[in-house]
Amino acid sequence: MGSETNGKVQEGFEIPEINIKFTQLFIDGHFVDALSGKTFETRDPRTGEVVARVAEGDKADVDLAVKAARKAFDHGPWPRMSGYQRGRIMMKFADLIDQHTEDLAILDTINAGKLFKMGKLIDIPGASQLLRYYAGAADKIHGETLKLSRELQGYTLKEPIGVVGHIIPWNYPTTMFFFKVSPALAAGCTMVVKPAEQSPLSALYYAYLAKEAGIPDGVLNVVTGFGPTAGSAVASHMDIDKVSFTGSTEVGRLVMEAAAKSNLKSVSLELGGKSPLIIFDDADVDMAVNLAQFAIFTNKGEICVAGSRVYVQEGIYDQFVRKAAEAAKNWTVGDPFNPNIHQGPQVDKAQFEKVLKYIEIGKQEGATLLTGGKACGDKGYYVEPTIFTDVKDDMRIVQEEIFGPVMSLMKFKTIEEAIEKANNTKYGLAAGIVTKDLNTMNRVSRSIRAGVIWVNCYFAFDIDCPFGGFKMSGFGKDMGLDALDKYLHSKSVVTPIYNSPWL
């Protein structure tokens, strides 16, 4: 991959200067050390080398952050501002993000191995777009007037739910931060954010920009640390009113259990996936191959909705396999600062080893390795784009989420078989359909049990389109106005009508 030297041209591309400004916890408007004084290493997945030491928060630090958030909610100005005022501050927050796009994209590249060009073009601008979207909704939060059946009149109030704990995953550090923080801010909530230990740096930068924008102290707190300590403390805290978690199904169970055992706080979960992509005989094969490749290899397969199970109808299956193998060879892997590559490194050594382990499992189970299957590069956590054929539905590589660039390619005959195979999973996050037939599209999209169905496209996210899963992929929606509802209580107010028997 070549050696990494800040500001130098390496292998025909420029690596920008890396400047890490914030490594402490952000509590009550100030950067502070963890009470224990502990720190932990954060590594660059391009090289495996340590790039910073970050404050290691635990239960004691979460307690301080929650205390600050509780005070800001119960007595501070944020929930009491008009929606218009909150929206103005959120707009300024968005403007500040736009002014620091490159710095923020660098942090997600050296923390999570994300493509620098995609960070600058999509992830960071998407963060400011999310803020502006919900800023525009902040002054449009209204209840309803109720026509009651008795001699009463009533109305509902939509009020902020309170103190929110956000637990953020490492695969999209910026996007997931603002999936959660933006609607919660618009609703008038205060919050404690626990970013993933693999990718804490951009969250701390966003905390700094929030203060610069004028968000009052205590409204947005960031506690970096590990899941079993800091994350667990957030999920089980008696003074947190809601927890929103994105991550694995296994950890989602623990979050839900902790919430239930503490104060029965409201929970929303966006969990794992094993999403099917179904390609019918009438599809354009070249387009379908490109879509399938995009669906699984994007972000090195570290995406919950990755199209990891690809089902191709038998009439075009052989042609599809041949072209998929050719296309995979043109999918370049390398340093994510290089604008010409498609795939960077897995997020850390543990995930790198997990992906390679699943590739070995696939071979042991009898699947045929069509392409890839190995680590690549002389340092860092890079894995070749990998395709398996001769895959059976009960194999672990089909049933279990790998979270890496590994495609399982299977054949089907009929629509009924495709639907049955697609639904043969404990997950239900997303699915894709490739067909020119409107009847096929309608039938299959209505039959698959998943939260979002993409037809002749994939990863077609839109800020207005709610996103969330079924079954063991969790519950609750991000994006759209549905996400705003997660952070609001609905309160009913009832009074007797004048001269009614109630007086």
C-alpha positions as CSV (number, residue, x, y, z in Angstrom):
1,M,0.0,0.0,0.0
2,G,3.0,2.3,0.4
3,S,4.0,4.1,3.5
4,E,1.8,6.9,5.0
5,T,3.4,10.3,5.3
6,N,1.1,13.3,6.0
7,G,0.9,15.8,3.2
8,K,3.1,13.7,0.8
9,V,2.2,12.3,-2.5
10,Q,2.0,8.5,-2.3
11,E,1.5,6.2,-5.3
12,G,0.1,9.1,-7.4
13,F,-2.3,10.6,-4.9
14,E,-2.0,13.1,-2.1
15,I,-2.6,12.2,1.5
16,P,-3.9,15.3,3.4
17,E,-2.5,16.5,6.6
18,I,-4.1,14.7,9.6
19,N,-4.8,16.9,12.5
20,I,-6.6,15.4,15.5
21,K,-7.9,18.2,17.7
22,F,-10.3,16.5,20.2
23,T,-9.7,13.4,22.2
24,Q,-11.4,14.2,25.5
25,L,-15.0,13.5,26.6
26,F,-17.4,16.3,26.0
27,I,-19.7,16.9,29.0
28,D,-21.8,19.9,29.9
29,G,-20.2,22.0,27.2
30,H,-16.6,21.3,28.0
31,F,-13.9,18.8,27.0
32,V,-12.7,16.9,30.0
33,D,-10.6,13.8,30.8
34,A,-12.3,10.6,32.0
35,L,-12.6,10.6,35.8
36,S,-10.4,7.5,35.9
37,G,-7.8,9.2,33.8
38,K,-7.8,6.2,31.4
39,T,-7.4,6.5,27.7
40,F,-7.6,4.0,24.8
41,E,-5.9,3.6,21.5
42,T,-7.6,4.5,18.2
43,R,-5.9,3.0,15.2
44,D,-5.8,3.8,11.5
45,P,-7.1,0.7,9.7
46,R,-5.0,1.6,6.6
47,T,-1.9,0.7,8.6
48,G,-2.9,-0.7,12.0
49,E,-1.0,2.0,13.7
50,V,-2.1,4.1,16.6
51,V,-3.2,7.6,15.6
52,A,-4.5,8.9,18.9
53,R,-5.3,8.1,22.5
54,V,-8.9,8.9,23.4
55,A,-10.5,9.4,26.9
56,E,-12.0,6.1,28.1
57,G,-15.3,7.0,29.7
58,D,-17.1,4.6,31.9
59,K,-20.2,4.6,34.2
60,A,-19.0,7.5,36.4
61,D,-18.5,9.7,33.3
62,V,-21.9,8.6,31.9
63,D,-23.4,9.6,35.2
64,L,-21.9,13.1,34.9
65,A,-23.1,13.4,31.3
66,V,-26.6,12.3,32.2
67,K,-26.7,14.7,35.1
68,A,-25.7,17.5,32.7
69,A,-28.3,16.4,30.2
70,R,-31.0,16.1,32.9
71,K,-30.3,19.6,34.1
72,A,-30.4,21.0,30.6
73,F,-33.7,19.3,29.9
74,D,-35.5,20.0,33.2
75,H,-34.2,23.6,33.7
76,G,-32.4,24.7,30.6
77,P,-33.5,26.7,27.6
78,W,-33.4,24.1,24.8
79,P,-36.7,22.3,25.4
80,R,-38.3,25.7,26.1
81,M,-37.2,27.5,23.0
82,S,-39.6,27.8,20.1
83,G,-39.0,25.3,17.4
84,Y,-38.0,28.2,15.2
85,Q,-35.2,29.2,17.6
86,R,-33.9,25.6,17.8
87,G,-34.1,25.4,14.0
88,R,-32.0,28.5,13.6
89,I,-29.2,27.1,15.8
90,M,-29.3,23.8,14.0
91,M,-29.0,25.6,10.7
92,K,-25.8,27.3,12.1
93,F,-24.5,23.9,13.2
94,A,-25.0,22.6,9.6
95,D,-23.2,25.6,8.2
96,L,-20.2,24.9,10.5
97,I,-20.1,21.3,9.3
98,D,-20.0,22.5,5.7
99,Q,-17.0,24.7,6.6
100,H,-15.1,21.7,8.0
101,T,-16.0,19.0,5.5
102,E,-12.5,18.0,4.7
103,D,-11.3,17.7,8.3
104,L,-14.3,15.6,9.2
105,A,-13.9,13.3,6.2
106,I,-10.3,12.8,7.2
107,L,-11.3,11.7,10.7
108,D,-13.8,9.1,9.4
109,T,-11.1,7.8,6.9
110,I,-8.4,7.3,9.5
111,N,-10.9,5.9,12.1
112,A,-13.2,3.7,10.0
113,G,-11.3,3.2,6.7
114,K,-14.0,5.1,4.8
115,L,-13.3,6.4,1.3
116,F,-12.2,10.0,1.7
117,K,-13.8,11.1,-1.6
118,M,-17.2,9.6,-0.4
119,G,-16.9,11.3,2.9
120,K,-16.4,14.7,1.2
121,L,-19.1,14.1,-1.3
122,I,-21.7,12.2,0.6
123,D,-21.3,11.5,4.3
124,I,-20.3,14.9,5.6
125,P,-22.7,16.9,3.3
126,G,-25.4,14.4,4.3
127,A,-24.9,15.3,7.9
128,S,-25.6,19.0,7.3
129,Q,-28.5,18.0,5.1
130,L,-30.0,16.0,8.0
131,L,-29.6,18.9,10.4
132,R,-31.3,21.3,8.0
133,Y,-34.2,18.9,7.3
134,Y,-35.0,18.5,11.0
135,A,-34.3,22.1,11.7
136,G,-37.1,22.8,9.2
137,A,-39.4,20.5,11.1
138,A,-38.7,21.8,14.5
139,D,-41.4,24.5,14.4
140,K,-43.9,22.2,12.8
141,I,-44.4,19.8,15.7
142,H,-48.1,19.9,16.4
143,G,-50.7,17.9,18.3
144,E,-54.3,17.3,17.2
145,T,-57.7,18.6,18.2
146,L,-59.9,15.7,19.3
147,K,-63.6,15.3,18.6
148,L,-64.6,13.2,21.7
149,S,-67.7,11.1,21.9
150,R,-68.8,12.5,25.3
151,E,-69.4,16.1,26.5
152,L,-65.7,16.7,26.6
153,Q,-63.2,18.5,24.4
154,G,-59.6,17.3,24.0
155,Y,-56.3,17.9,22.3
156,T,-52.9,16.3,22.2
157,L,-49.5,17.9,22.8
158,K,-46.3,16.6,21.3
159,E,-43.5,17.1,23.8
160,P,-39.9,16.1,23.8
161,I,-39.3,12.6,25.4
162,G,-36.5,13.9,27.7
163,V,-32.9,12.7,28.0
164,V,-31.9,10.4,25.2
165,G,-29.0,8.0,25.0
166,H,-27.6,7.4,21.5
167,I,-25.3,4.5,20.9
168,I,-23.6,4.9,17.5
169,P,-22.0,2.2,15.3
170,W,-18.6,2.4,13.7
171,N,-19.4,1.7,10.0
172,Y,-21.0,5.1,9.3
173,P,-19.8,7.3,12.2
174,T,-21.1,10.6,10.8
175,T,-24.3,9.4,9.2
176,M,-25.5,7.5,12.2
177,F,-24.6,10.3,14.5
178,F,-26.9,12.6,12.7
179,F,-29.6,10.0,12.0
180,K,-30.1,10.1,15.8
181,V,-28.9,13.5,17.0
182,S,-30.8,15.7,14.3
183,P,-34.4,14.7,15.1
184,A,-33.7,14.5,18.8
185,L,-32.4,18.1,18.8
186,A,-35.4,19.3,16.7
187,A,-37.8,17.6,19.2
188,G,-36.2,19.5,22.1
189,C,-34.4,16.6,23.7
190,T,-31.1,16.6,25.5
191,M,-28.7,13.7,25.0
192,V,-25.7,11.6,25.7
193,V,-23.9,10.1,22.7
194,K,-21.7,7.0,23.0
195,P,-19.8,6.6,19.7
196,A,-18.2,3.3,18.8
197,E,-14.8,2.8,20.3
198,Q,-13.4,2.1,16.8
199,S,-14.5,5.5,15.5
200,P,-14.8,8.2,18.2
201,L,-13.0,11.1,16.6
202,S,-15.6,12.7,14.4
203,A,-18.2,12.6,17.2
204,L,-16.0,14.7,19.4
205,Y,-15.5,17.2,16.6
206,Y,-19.2,17.5,16.1
207,A,-19.7,18.2,19.8
208,Y,-17.2,21.1,19.4
209,L,-19.1,22.5,16.4
210,A,-22.4,22.1,18.2
211,K,-21.2,24.4,21.0
212,E,-19.8,26.8,18.4
213,A,-23.2,26.9,16.8
214,G,-24.9,27.9,20.1
215,I,-26.4,24.7,21.3
216,P,-26.6,25.2,25.1
217,D,-24.3,23.4,27.5
218,G,-25.6,20.0,28.6
219,V,-27.8,19.5,25.5
220,L,-25.3,17.4,23.5
221,N,-22.7,15.3,25.5
222,V,-20.3,12.8,24.0
223,V,-18.8,10.0,26.2
224,T,-16.2,7.9,24.3
225,G,-15.4,4.4,25.7
226,F,-16.3,0.8,25.4
227,G,-19.7,-0.9,25.0
228,P,-19.6,-3.1,28.1
229,T,-18.8,-0.1,30.3
230,A,-19.9,3.2,28.8
231,G,-22.5,1.7,26.5
232,S,-24.0,-0.5,29.2
233,A,-24.2,2.5,31.5
234,V,-26.2,4.5,28.9
235,A,-28.6,1.6,28.3
236,S,-29.3,0.9,32.0
237,H,-29.3,4.5,33.3
238,M,-32.3,5.3,35.4
239,D,-32.3,9.0,34.3
240,I,-32.2,8.4,30.6
241,D,-35.7,8.4,29.1
242,K,-35.0,6.7,25.8
243,V,-32.1,4.8,24.2
244,S,-31.5,4.6,20.4
245,F,-29.1,2.0,19.3
246,T,-27.7,1.0,15.9
247,G,-25.4,-2.1,15.8
248,S,-25.5,-5.9,16.0
249,T,-28.5,-7.9,16.9
250,E,-26.6,-9.5,19.8
251,V,-25.8,-6.2,21.4
252,G,-29.3,-4.9,20.6
253,R,-30.7,-7.7,22.9
254,L,-28.4,-6.5,25.7
255,V,-29.5,-2.9,25.2
256,M,-33.2,-3.9,25.4
257,E,-32.6,-6.0,28.4
258,A,-30.8,-3.2,30.2
259,A,-33.5,-0.7,29.4
260,A,-36.2,-3.1,30.6
261,K,-34.4,-3.9,33.9
262,S,-33.8,-0.3,34.7
263,N,-36.6,2.2,34.2
264,L,-38.4,0.6,31.2
265,K,-37.1,3.4,29.0
266,S,-38.3,3.6,25.4
267,V,-36.0,1.8,23.0
268,S,-35.4,1.9,19.2
269,L,-33.1,-0.6,17.6
270,E,-31.6,-0.7,14.1
271,L,-29.8,-4.0,14.0
272,G,-28.2,-6.6,11.7
273,G,-29.3,-7.7,8.2
274,K,-28.7,-10.4,5.6
275,S,-30.5,-8.7,2.8
276,P,-31.4,-10.5,-0.4
277,L,-31.0,-9.1,-3.9
278,I,-33.3,-11.0,-6.4
279,I,-32.5,-10.8,-10.1
280,F,-35.0,-12.1,-12.6
281,D,-34.5,-13.4,-16.1
282,D,-35.7,-10.3,-17.8
283,A,-33.0,-8.1,-16.1
284,D,-30.3,-6.4,-18.0
285,V,-27.4,-8.6,-16.9
286,D,-24.7,-6.0,-17.0
287,M,-26.8,-3.6,-15.0
288,A,-27.7,-6.4,-12.5
289,V,-24.0,-7.3,-12.1
290,N,-23.0,-3.7,-11.4
291,L,-25.9,-3.4,-8.9
292,A,-25.0,-6.6,-7.1
293,Q,-21.4,-5.6,-6.8
294,F,-22.4,-2.2,-5.5
295,A,-24.9,-3.8,-3.0
296,I,-22.3,-5.9,-1.3
297,F,-18.8,-4.3,-1.8
298,T,-19.8,-0.7,-1.0
299,N,-18.1,0.5,2.2
300,K,-16.2,-2.9,2.2
301,G,-19.4,-4.7,3.0
302,E,-19.6,-2.9,6.4
303,I,-23.2,-1.9,6.0
304,C,-26.3,-3.4,7.6
305,V,-28.3,-3.4,4.4
306,A,-25.6,-5.0,2.3
307,G,-27.0,-7.2,-0.4
308,S,-25.0,-10.2,0.8
309,R,-27.4,-12.9,-0.6
310,V,-27.8,-12.6,-4.4
311,Y,-30.4,-14.8,-6.0
312,V,-30.3,-15.0,-9.8
313,Q,-33.0,-16.7,-11.9
314,E,-31.7,-19.8,-13.8
315,G,-32.1,-18.4,-17.3
316,I,-29.3,-15.8,-16.8
317,Y,-27.5,-17.4,-13.9
318,D,-24.4,-18.7,-15.8
319,Q,-24.0,-15.5,-17.7
320,F,-24.3,-13.5,-14.5
321,V,-21.7,-15.7,-12.7
322,R,-19.2,-15.1,-15.6
323,K,-19.7,-11.4,-15.6
324,A,-19.7,-11.0,-11.9
325,A,-16.3,-12.7,-11.7
326,E,-14.9,-10.3,-14.3
327,A,-16.4,-7.3,-12.6
328,A,-14.9,-8.3,-9.2
329,K,-11.5,-8.2,-10.7
330,N,-12.0,-4.6,-11.6
331,W,-13.1,-3.6,-8.1
332,T,-9.9,-2.0,-6.7
333,V,-8.9,-2.2,-3.1
334,G,-6.4,0.2,-1.5
335,D,-5.7,3.3,0.5
336,P,-9.1,5.1,1.0
337,F,-7.4,8.5,0.4
338,N,-6.8,7.3,-3.2
339,P,-9.7,8.7,-5.3
340,N,-9.3,5.9,-7.8
341,I,-10.0,3.0,-5.5
342,H,-13.4,1.4,-4.7
343,Q,-12.7,-0.2,-1.3
344,G,-10.7,0.6,1.7
345,P,-9.7,-1.5,4.8
346,Q,-12.0,-3.2,7.2
347,V,-12.5,-1.1,10.3
348,D,-10.1,-2.9,12.6
349,K,-8.2,-6.1,13.1
350,A,-11.1,-7.9,14.8
351,Q,-13.4,-7.2,11.9
352,F,-10.7,-8.1,9.4
353,E,-10.2,-11.5,11.1
354,K,-13.9,-12.1,11.3
355,V,-14.4,-11.6,7.6
356,L,-11.5,-14.0,6.8
357,K,-12.8,-16.5,9.2
358,Y,-16.2,-16.5,7.4
359,I,-14.5,-17.0,4.1
360,E,-12.8,-20.1,5.5
361,I,-16.2,-21.3,6.9
362,G,-17.7,-20.9,3.4
363,K,-15.0,-23.0,1.9
364,Q,-15.3,-25.7,4.6
365,E,-19.1,-25.8,4.1
366,G,-18.6,-26.7,0.5
367,A,-19.2,-23.4,-1.3
368,T,-17.1,-22.6,-4.4
369,L,-14.8,-19.6,-4.1
370,L,-15.4,-17.8,-7.4
371,T,-13.2,-14.7,-6.7
372,G,-11.2,-13.2,-3.9
373,G,-11.0,-14.8,-0.5
374,K,-7.8,-13.5,0.8
375,A,-6.2,-10.5,2.6
376,C,-4.4,-8.1,0.4
377,G,-1.7,-5.5,1.0
378,D,1.4,-5.7,3.2
379,K,-0.2,-3.8,6.1
380,G,-3.6,-2.7,7.2
381,Y,-6.9,-4.6,7.2
382,Y,-7.7,-5.1,3.5
383,V,-9.8,-8.0,2.2
384,E,-10.3,-8.9,-1.5
385,P,-13.9,-8.6,-2.8
386,T,-15.1,-12.2,-2.5
387,I,-17.9,-14.2,-4.3
388,F,-19.1,-17.7,-3.5
389,T,-21.1,-19.9,-5.8
390,D,-22.7,-23.4,-5.2
391,V,-24.1,-21.9,-2.0
392,K,-26.9,-23.6,0.0
393,D,-29.5,-21.8,2.1
394,D,-28.5,-23.4,5.4
395,M,-24.8,-22.4,5.2
396,R,-23.5,-20.0,7.8
397,I,-22.3,-17.6,5.1
398,V,-25.9,-17.3,4.1
399,Q,-27.6,-17.2,7.5
400,E,-25.1,-15.1,9.5
401,E,-24.2,-11.5,9.0
402,I,-20.5,-11.2,8.0
403,F,-20.3,-7.5,7.6
404,G,-17.6,-7.7,5.0
405,P,-17.2,-7.8,1.2
406,V,-18.5,-11.4,0.8
407,M,-21.3,-12.2,-1.7
408,S,-23.2,-15.5,-1.6
409,L,-24.5,-16.2,-5.1
410,M,-27.5,-18.6,-5.6
411,K,-29.8,-19.8,-8.3
412,F,-33.7,-20.0,-8.3
413,K,-36.4,-21.1,-10.8
414,T,-39.7,-19.5,-9.9
415,I,-41.0,-16.4,-8.2
416,E,-42.4,-18.5,-5.4
417,E,-39.0,-20.0,-4.7
418,A,-37.3,-16.6,-4.8
419,I,-39.8,-15.2,-2.2
420,E,-39.3,-18.2,0.0
421,K,-35.5,-18.0,-0.1
422,A,-35.5,-14.2,0.5
423,N,-37.6,-14.6,3.6
424,N,-35.5,-17.6,4.9
425,T,-33.7,-15.4,7.4
426,K,-34.1,-14.1,10.9
427,Y,-33.4,-10.6,9.6
428,G,-35.7,-8.2,7.8
429,L,-33.9,-5.0,7.1
430,A,-33.8,-4.5,3.3
431,A,-34.1,-6.2,0.0
432,G,-33.5,-5.5,-3.7
433,I,-35.4,-6.6,-6.8
434,V,-34.2,-6.4,-10.4
435,T,-36.9,-6.9,-13.0
436,K,-38.6,-5.1,-15.9
437,D,-42.0,-6.7,-15.1
438,L,-44.3,-4.5,-13.0
439,N,-46.3,-7.5,-11.9
440,T,-43.3,-9.3,-10.6
441,M,-42.1,-6.2,-8.9
442,N,-45.4,-5.6,-7.1
443,R,-45.8,-9.2,-6.1
444,V,-42.3,-9.7,-4.7
445,S,-42.0,-6.3,-3.0
446,R,-45.3,-7.0,-1.1
447,S,-44.2,-10.5,-0.2
448,I,-40.7,-9.9,1.3
449,R,-40.7,-9.2,5.0
450,A,-38.2,-6.3,5.2
451,G,-38.4,-2.7,6.1
452,V,-37.2,-1.2,2.8
453,I,-37.4,-2.7,-0.7
454,W,-35.4,-1.3,-3.5
455,V,-36.5,-2.0,-7.1
456,N,-33.9,-1.7,-9.9
457,C,-31.7,0.3,-7.5
458,Y,-29.8,-0.3,-4.2
459,F,-28.8,1.9,-1.3
460,A,-31.4,4.4,-2.6
461,F,-31.7,6.3,0.7
462,D,-33.5,9.6,0.9
463,I,-33.9,11.9,3.8
464,D,-37.7,11.8,3.4
465,C,-37.9,8.0,3.3
466,P,-38.2,6.2,6.7
467,F,-35.6,3.5,7.2
468,G,-35.8,0.6,9.7
469,G,-36.2,-3.1,9.9
470,F,-38.5,-6.0,10.7
471,K,-38.0,-9.2,12.7
472,M,-34.5,-9.4,14.3
473,S,-33.3,-6.3,12.4
474,G,-35.0,-4.2,15.1
475,F,-37.8,-1.6,15.2
476,G,-38.2,2.1,15.0
477,K,-37.4,4.3,12.0
478,D,-34.6,6.7,11.1
479,M,-35.0,9.5,8.6
480,G,-38.3,11.1,7.5
481,L,-40.7,12.5,10.0
482,D,-41.2,9.1,11.5
483,A,-37.8,9.5,13.1
484,L,-38.9,12.7,14.8
485,D,-41.8,10.9,16.4
486,K,-39.3,8.6,18.2
487,Y,-38.2,11.6,20.4
488,L,-41.7,12.9,21.2
489,H,-44.3,12.0,23.8
490,S,-48.0,12.5,22.9
491,K,-49.9,13.9,25.8
492,S,-53.7,14.1,25.9
493,V,-55.5,17.1,27.5
494,V,-59.2,16.8,28.2
495,T,-61.6,19.4,29.6
496,P,-65.4,19.3,30.0
497,I,-67.5,21.4,27.6
498,Y,-69.2,24.4,29.3
499,N,-72.5,23.5,31.1
500,S,-71.7,19.8,30.8
501,P,-72.6,17.3,33.5
502,W,-69.0,17.3,34.6
503,L,-69.2,20.8,36.1
